[in-house]
Amino acid sequence: MKAGVLASGRVHLEEVAAPRAGPGEIVVAMRASGICGTDLEKARGNYRATGRIGHEPTGIVSEVGSGVNGISAGMRVFVHHHVPCYACPVCRSGMYTFCPTYQSTNIDPGGFAEFFRVPEPNVRRGAVLPLPDALTDEEGTFIEPLGCCLEALWATPFQPGMRALVIGLGPIGLLYLRLLRAAGASGLAASDLSPARRKAALASGADVVFDPRGAPSKASPQGGTSQGSLVDFDLVVVATGAPQAIADGIQRCRRGGTVNLFGLPERGSHLDTDMQELYLRGIRLVPTYATTERGTSHALELLASRRVVVRDLITHRFPLDQLPEAFAMAARTEEAIKVVVTAGSGSGVKPPPETVSPKA
């Protein structure tokens, strides 16, 4: 079978043996899998974790191992690639995604493959979710990234009515914006260097967008453009790892507010900020990473109910046999938002738009 492999900084396809389901395991035929920013960082060599790629897959269960209950061949499912142990000191503190064994529970050989095996711990701990008819295979690829946004939001003291800012408007930043709007944020702002990404943020529910190097542009007359509207946020989400963006987020956060460090920093990068000011203003820095079964289950509910709409975020789709081309497109930030790899045929074309409001 064909499977995507990362080697020497290059993504390519290889012919590998098809996986078989052992006791407690299942095998899934991939239908769709999104390219995540983490996949791109792995290809760039800026990620210390495993080089396995593809962790947003949906598919059809093709084989069920002995001892598996509640899952049968032919089921359409989403599969989460990691599960915590729920027993170690880290898990007992509630920091499940930082569990030492979390990353060892991975689908094999990854989500960019014709078939992938789901390990027994993932099956047993609820990482396999049946997809309802209301959710397409491609929409299901957003379950994992939306789950990551949910875990991040739950780690902050966010409440409806709070003012929020998202810095960094890649696919995850735009998705986080839509979640914040659905969760009841007010005065929702967004910042990015890219004009195309700022435009996408307005379509994702932002009241005001701005280039951090210049003046803001508003979504409506009610959006506001004064400098005062761009500071003193209750929550600042930094969905990029750029140290300057983190420093900017700290400056725009109110006293006693929270800065969620969501994006992956460059390896070896350092934050240059006035630590005394950070201390005296009482700013909370909250790093978050990945998601759990709680996050993916709730994400599925939000997507299926259309409280968070995502289909219009997919700008390109590629078949598996064009995986290198799909990665190349995903890296073109002025052209692509979300790139999805499918098991079917295609040529990197944009799917039909969906007109449902992101504020629904």
RODO-2510 file (C-alpha; in nm, 4 decimals, decimal comma):
residues 360
     n   res          X          Y          Z
     1     m     0,0000     0,0000     0,0000
     2     k     0,1009     0,3676    -0,0324
     3     a     0,2022     0,5660     0,2759
     4     g     0,3461     0,9114     0,3328
     5     v     0,6945     0,9101     0,4830
     6     l     0,9127     1,1928     0,6116
     7     a     1,2837     1,1404     0,5469
     8     s     1,5719     1,3899     0,5260
     9     g     1,3283     1,6799     0,5404
    10     r     1,1278     1,5548     0,2435
    11     v     0,7779     1,4130     0,2264
    12     h     0,7360     1,1290    -0,0197
    13     l     0,5271     0,8177    -0,0803
    14     e     0,6544     0,4674    -0,0211
    15     e     0,5129     0,1214    -0,0811
    16     v     0,4863    -0,0458     0,2596
    17     a     0,3168    -0,3554     0,3952
    18     a    -0,0475    -0,3053     0,4838
    19     p    -0,1061    -0,3192     0,8610
    20     r    -0,3053    -0,5937     1,0322
    21     a    -0,5145    -0,5617     1,3445
    22     g    -0,3778    -0,7353     1,6523
    23     p    -0,5768    -0,8072     1,9702
    24     g    -0,7639    -0,4950     2,0788
    25     e    -0,6657    -0,3069     1,7623
    26     i    -0,8416    -0,1950     1,4454
    27     v    -0,7314    -0,1052     1,0919
    28     v    -0,8887     0,1913     0,9137
    29     a    -0,8982     0,2717     0,5418
    30     m    -0,8191     0,6425     0,5209
    31     r    -1,0772     0,8676     0,3569
    32     a    -0,9382     1,2123     0,4440
    33     s    -0,6573     1,3605     0,6532
    34     g    -0,5702     1,7270     0,6994
    35     i    -0,2190     1,8699     0,6806
    36     c    -0,1451     2,0339     1,0145
    37     g     0,1068     2,3067     1,0873
    38     t     0,2854     2,0483     1,3011
    39     d     0,3317     1,8307     0,9912
    40     l     0,4917     2,1264     0,8146
    41     e     0,7175     2,1927     1,1144
    42     k     0,8292     1,8289     1,1107
    43     a     0,9143     1,8605     0,7416
    44     r     1,1178     2,1729     0,8265
    45     g     1,2996     1,9896     1,1058
    46     n     1,1590     2,2180     1,3755
    47     y     0,9924     1,9541     1,5910
    48     r     1,1559     1,7293     1,8485
    49     a     0,8797     1,4678     1,8565
    50     t     0,8317     1,1717     1,6218
    51     g     0,8688     1,2268     1,2491
    52     r     0,5474     1,0384     1,1747
    53     i     0,3057     1,2568     0,9768
    54     g    -0,0717     1,2729     0,9466
    55     h    -0,2808     1,2961     1,2631
    56     e    -0,6208     1,4294     1,1550
    57     p    -0,7609     1,1219     0,9766
    58     t    -1,1095     0,9967     0,9063
    59     g    -1,1875     0,6674     0,7372
    60     i    -1,3733     0,3373     0,7240
    61     v    -1,2958     0,0552     0,9662
    62     s    -1,1645    -0,2313     0,7527
    63     e    -1,0511    -0,4827     1,0176
    64     v    -1,1326    -0,5375     1,3848
    65     g    -0,9038    -0,7337     1,6155
    66     s    -1,0165    -0,9761     1,8820
    67     g    -1,1505    -0,8261     2,2018
    68     v    -1,2706    -0,4996     2,0458
    69     n    -1,6228    -0,4001     2,1467
    70     g    -1,8491    -0,1334     1,9987
    71     i    -1,6564    -0,1001     1,6732
    72     s    -1,7335    -0,2977     1,3604
    73     a    -1,6037    -0,3187     1,0059
    74     g    -1,7657    -0,0631     0,7775
    75     m    -1,8039     0,2068     1,0443
    76     r    -1,7059     0,5577     0,9382
    77     v    -1,4789     0,7009     1,2080
    78     f    -1,2408     0,9710     1,3205
    79     v    -0,9288     0,8469     1,5000
    80     h    -0,7203     1,0443     1,7473
    81     h    -0,3543     0,9482     1,7221
    82     h    -0,2504     0,9894     2,0895
    83     v    -0,3988     0,8975     2,4280
    84     p    -0,2577     0,9602     2,7777
    85     c    -0,2102     0,6875     3,0356
    86     y    -0,4367     0,8582     3,2946
    87     a    -0,2248     0,7066     3,5749
    88     c     0,1052     0,8980     3,5972
    89     p     0,1634     1,2065     3,8171
    90     v     0,1267     1,4343     3,5137
    91     c    -0,2127     1,2853     3,4286
    92     r    -0,3225     1,2991     3,7914
    93     s    -0,2522     1,6732     3,7821
    94     g    -0,4865     1,7066     3,4821
    95     m    -0,2100     1,7863     3,2294
    96     y    -0,2992     1,4856     3,0161
    97     t    -0,1381     1,5930     2,6894
    98     f     0,1987     1,6305     2,8648
    99     c     0,1864     1,2665     2,9822
   100     p     0,5270     1,0996     2,9189
   101     t     0,3632     0,8128     2,7284
   102     y     0,1175     1,0289     2,5310
   103     q     0,3227     1,0479     2,2118
   104     s     0,4095     0,6769     2,2145
   105     t     0,0481     0,5842     2,1343
   106     n     0,0461     0,6671     1,7646
   107     i    -0,1385     0,5353     1,4622
   108     d     0,0761     0,3263     1,2272
   109     p     0,2162     0,4295     0,9792
   110     g     0,0350     0,7650     1,0107
   111     g    -0,2718     0,9366     0,8711
   112     f    -0,1337     0,9803     0,5189
   113     a    -0,1658     0,6145     0,4237
   114     e    -0,4169     0,3968     0,2437
   115     f    -0,4641     0,2010     0,5676
   116     f    -0,3478     0,2668     0,9229
   117     r    -0,3504     0,0606     1,2410
   118     v    -0,4952     0,1993     1,5637
   119     p    -0,3134     0,0683     1,8750
   120     e    -0,4990    -0,1081     2,1541
   121     p    -0,4651     0,1785     2,4084
   122     n    -0,6215     0,4236     2,1628
   123     v    -0,9112     0,1897     2,0914
   124     r    -0,9671     0,1077     2,4580
   125     r    -0,9460     0,4663     2,5827
   126     g    -1,1966     0,6152     2,3386
   127     a    -0,9832     0,7661     2,0635
   128     v    -1,2060     0,6163     1,7899
   129     l    -1,5229     0,8212     1,7344
   130     p    -1,8046     0,7192     1,4959
   131     l    -1,8845     0,9988     1,2518
   132     p    -2,2500     1,1047     1,2254
   133     d    -2,4120     1,1429     0,8847
   134     a    -2,4212     1,5195     0,9433
   135     l    -2,0422     1,5383     0,9192
   136     t    -1,8455     1,4736     0,6002
   137     d    -1,5111     1,2953     0,5961
   138     e    -1,3333     1,6231     0,5219
   139     e    -1,5128     1,8125     0,7988
   140     g    -1,4169     1,5305     1,0333
   141     t    -1,0489     1,6124     0,9802
   142     f    -1,1086     1,9276     1,1898
   143     i    -1,2019     1,7269     1,5001
   144     e    -0,8435     1,7021     1,6217
   145     p    -0,7409     2,0667     1,5637
   146     l    -1,0683     2,1957     1,7098
   147     g    -1,0120     1,9645     2,0060
   148     c    -0,6706     2,1290     2,0524
   149     c    -0,8391     2,4705     2,0586
   150     l    -1,0907     2,3462     2,3140
   151     e    -0,8217     2,2070     2,5437
   152     a    -0,6447     2,5422     2,5212
   153     l    -0,9599     2,7389     2,5984
   154     w    -1,0418     2,5141     2,8943
   155     a    -0,6943     2,5797     3,0348
   156     t    -0,7686     2,9531     3,0546
   157     p    -1,0213     3,1363     3,2744
   158     f    -1,2225     3,2376     2,9656
   159     q    -1,5861     3,3368     3,0217
   160     p    -1,8516     3,4551     2,7723
   161     g    -1,8313     3,8285     2,7226
   162     m    -1,4542     3,8498     2,7546
   163     r    -1,2540     4,0395     2,4939
   164     a    -1,0126     3,8177     2,3040
   165     l    -0,7324     3,8571     2,0514
   166     v    -0,5875     3,5876     1,8259
   167     i    -0,2368     3,6518     1,6926
   168     g    -0,1333     3,4299     1,4004
   169     l    -0,4064     3,3458     1,1508
   170     g    -0,3071     3,0142     1,0033
   171     p    -0,5675     2,7360     0,9939
   172     i    -0,5528     2,6874     1,3711
   173     g    -0,5779     3,0601     1,4458
   174     l    -0,8837     3,0926     1,2228
   175     l    -1,0381     2,7854     1,3822
   176     y    -0,9712     2,9259     1,7309
   177     l    -1,1447     3,2492     1,6240
   178     r    -1,4562     3,0569     1,5266
   179     l    -1,4521     2,8699     1,8561
   180     l    -1,4166     3,1940     2,0541
   181     r    -1,7104     3,3457     1,8655
   182     a    -1,9226     3,0377     1,9337
   183     a    -1,8146     3,0491     2,3003
   184     g    -1,9395     3,4057     2,3409
   185     a    -1,6316     3,6268     2,3118
   186     s    -1,6962     3,9986     2,2626
   187     g    -1,4706     4,2485     2,0916
   188     l    -1,2993     3,9655     1,9044
   189     a    -0,9815     4,0833     1,7300
   190     a    -0,7216     3,9152     1,5093
   191     s    -0,3692     4,0005     1,3975
   192     d    -0,1379     3,8698     1,1250
   193     l     0,1226     4,0017     0,8818
   194     s    -0,0628     3,8447     0,5861
   195     p    -0,3430     4,0434     0,4164
   196     a    -0,5008     3,7202     0,2918
   197     r    -0,5087     3,5723     0,6407
   198     r    -0,6543     3,8943     0,7868
   199     k    -0,9308     3,8818     0,5273
   200     a    -0,9992     3,5201     0,6223
   201     a    -1,0221     3,6262     0,9882
   202     l    -1,3042     3,8686     0,9099
   203     a    -1,4902     3,5799     0,7454
   204     s    -1,4184     3,3743     1,0594
   205     g    -1,5995     3,6116     1,2938
   206     a    -1,3388     3,8713     1,3944
   207     d    -1,4786     4,2174     1,4681
   208     v    -1,1516     4,3875     1,3884
   209     v    -0,8291     4,2729     1,2215
   210     f    -0,4945     4,4451     1,2041
   211     d    -0,1389     4,4170     1,0854
   212     p     0,0770     4,4442     1,3989
   213     r     0,3023     4,6811     1,2008
   214     g     0,0225     4,9252     1,1094
   215     a    -0,3369     5,0393     1,1486
   216     p    -0,6388     4,8108     1,1959
   217     s    -0,9274     4,7563     0,9549
   218     k    -1,2717     4,6829     1,0900
   219     a    -1,5383     4,4344     0,9909
   220     s    -1,8189     4,6857     1,0536
   221     p    -1,8671     5,0385     1,1879
   222     q    -1,9169     4,8788     1,5271
   223     g    -1,5788     4,7084     1,5104
   224     g    -1,3812     5,0124     1,6227
   225     t    -1,0350     5,1165     1,5108
   226     s    -0,8918     5,3185     1,7975
   227     q    -0,5673     5,2066     1,9536
   228     g    -0,7577     5,1534     2,2760
   229     s    -0,9548     4,8739     2,1130
   230     l    -0,6326     4,6836     2,0416
   231     v    -0,5039     4,6550     2,3977
   232     d    -0,6279     4,5312     2,7357
   233     f    -0,7652     4,1999     2,6104
   234     d    -0,8825     3,9489     2,8700
   235     l    -0,7393     3,6627     2,6632
   236     v    -0,4666     3,6721     2,4006
   237     v    -0,4114     3,3581     2,1955
   238     v    -0,0710     3,3423     2,0249
   239     a    -0,1230     3,0855     1,7487
   240     t     0,2308     3,1273     1,6187
   241     g     0,5638     3,0515     1,7779
   242     a     0,7316     3,3790     1,6765
   243     p     0,8851     3,5372     1,9896
   244     q     0,7914     3,8876     1,8696
   245     a     0,4280     3,7790     1,8431
   246     i     0,4396     3,6461     2,1987
   247     a     0,5911     3,9724     2,3216
   248     d     0,3246     4,1678     2,1335
   249     g     0,0536     3,9530     2,2898
   250     i     0,1868     4,0217     2,6381
   251     q     0,1745     4,3963     2,5717
   252     r    -0,1852     4,3793     2,4444
   253     c    -0,3104     4,1704     2,7375
   254     r    -0,4826     4,3476     3,0278
   255     r    -0,3565     4,3406     3,3845
   256     g    -0,4401     4,0028     3,5324
   257     g    -0,5203     3,8636     3,1870
   258     t    -0,4057     3,5436     3,0195
   259     v    -0,1776     3,4788     2,7223
   260     n    -0,2268     3,1331     2,5724
   261     l     0,0952     3,0123     2,4098
   262     f    -0,0538     2,7899     2,1406
   263     g     0,1934     2,7995     1,8497
   264     l     0,5141     2,5967     1,8391
   265     p     0,8232     2,8178     1,8927
   266     e     1,1311     2,7724     1,6792
   267     r     1,3806     2,5340     1,8330
   268     g     1,6263     2,7322     2,0455
   269     s     1,4228     3,0554     2,0311
   270     h     1,4154     3,2954     2,3270
   271     l     1,1608     3,5478     2,4546
   272     d     1,2965     3,8981     2,5080
   273     t     1,0514     4,0775     2,7380
   274     d     1,0589     4,2824     3,0553
   275     m     1,0045     4,0175     3,3214
   276     q     0,9391     4,2771     3,5934
   277     e     0,6545     4,4252     3,3898
   278     l     0,5154     4,0759     3,3336
   279     y     0,5318     4,0148     3,7074
   280     l     0,3813     4,3481     3,8159
   281     r     0,0948     4,3268     3,5638
   282     g     0,0048     3,9744     3,6761
   283     i    -0,0035     3,8268     3,3256
   284     r    -0,0579     3,4503     3,3139
   285     l     0,1337     3,2627     3,0427
   286     v    -0,0445     2,9345     2,9696
   287     p     0,1203     2,6980     2,7197
   288     t    -0,1098     2,4322     2,5766
   289     y    -0,0497     2,1360     2,3515
   290     a    -0,2687     1,8829     2,1696
   291     t    -0,5979     1,7335     2,2915
   292     t    -0,7608     1,4323     2,4555
   293     e    -1,0744     1,2248     2,4148
   294     r    -1,2738     1,4897     2,6003
   295     g    -1,1644     1,7524     2,3499
   296     t    -1,2255     1,5438     2,0385
   297     s    -1,5706     1,4321     2,1577
   298     h    -1,6796     1,7899     2,2250
   299     a    -1,5259     1,9078     1,8973
   300     l    -1,7297     1,6485     1,7085
   301     e    -2,0479     1,7801     1,8724
   302     l    -1,9662     2,1420     1,7812
   303     l    -1,8945     2,0497     1,4195
   304     a    -2,1939     1,8205     1,3717
   305     s    -2,4299     2,0814     1,5184
   306     r    -2,2753     2,3529     1,2972
   307     r    -2,1997     2,5697     1,5998
   308     v    -1,8526     2,5820     1,4474
   309     v    -1,8483     2,5749     1,0663
   310     v    -1,5280     2,4671     0,8927
   311     r    -1,5900     2,3523     0,5368
   312     d    -1,5063     2,6912     0,3874
   313     l    -1,1622     2,6777     0,5519
   314     i    -1,0626     2,3983     0,3119
   315     t    -0,8982     2,5747     0,0198
   316     h    -0,7342     2,2738    -0,1473
   317     r    -0,7678     1,8987    -0,1601
   318     f    -0,5192     1,6506    -0,3068
   319     p    -0,5332     1,2731    -0,3530
   320     l    -0,2849     1,0659    -0,1556
   321     d    -0,0667     1,0016    -0,4593
   322     q    -0,0044     1,3786    -0,4776
   323     l     0,1069     1,4079    -0,1137
   324     p     0,4333     1,5983    -0,1862
   325     e     0,2374     1,8511    -0,3916
   326     a    -0,0159     1,8820    -0,1090
   327     f     0,2610     1,9681     0,1388
   328     a     0,4062     2,2220    -0,1027
   329     m     0,0690     2,3934    -0,1323
   330     a     0,0103     2,3901     0,2436
   331     a     0,3338     2,5862     0,2860
   332     r     0,2068     2,8647     0,0563
   333     t     0,0412     3,0755     0,3235
   334     e    -0,0890     3,3422     0,0836
   335     e    -0,2748     3,0808    -0,1238
   336     a    -0,3782     2,8011     0,1093
   337     i    -0,5605     2,7875     0,4395
   338     k    -0,6404     2,4212     0,4996
   339     v    -0,5174     2,1467     0,2683
   340     v    -0,6832     1,8060     0,2945
   341     v    -0,5442     1,4811     0,1543
   342     t    -0,8080     1,2355     0,0348
   343     a    -0,8246     0,8750    -0,0725
   344     g    -1,0114     0,9718    -0,3898
   345     s    -0,9094     1,1464    -0,7087
   346     g    -0,8468     1,5188    -0,7380
   347     s    -0,6005     1,7813    -0,8464
   348     g    -0,5604     2,0297    -0,5669
   349     v    -0,8798     2,2152    -0,6560
   350     k    -1,0827     2,4212    -0,4156
   351     p    -1,4101     2,2607    -0,3015
   352     p    -1,7448     2,4401    -0,3435
   353     p    -1,7913     2,7176    -0,0856
   354     e    -2,0253     2,6862     0,2076
   355     t    -2,2292     2,9928     0,2914
   356     v    -2,3207     2,9144     0,6528
   357     s    -2,2144     3,2000     0,8775
   358     p    -1,9197     3,1232     1,1086
   359     k    -2,1163     3,2960     1,3858
   360     a    -2,3998     3,0402     1,3680
***
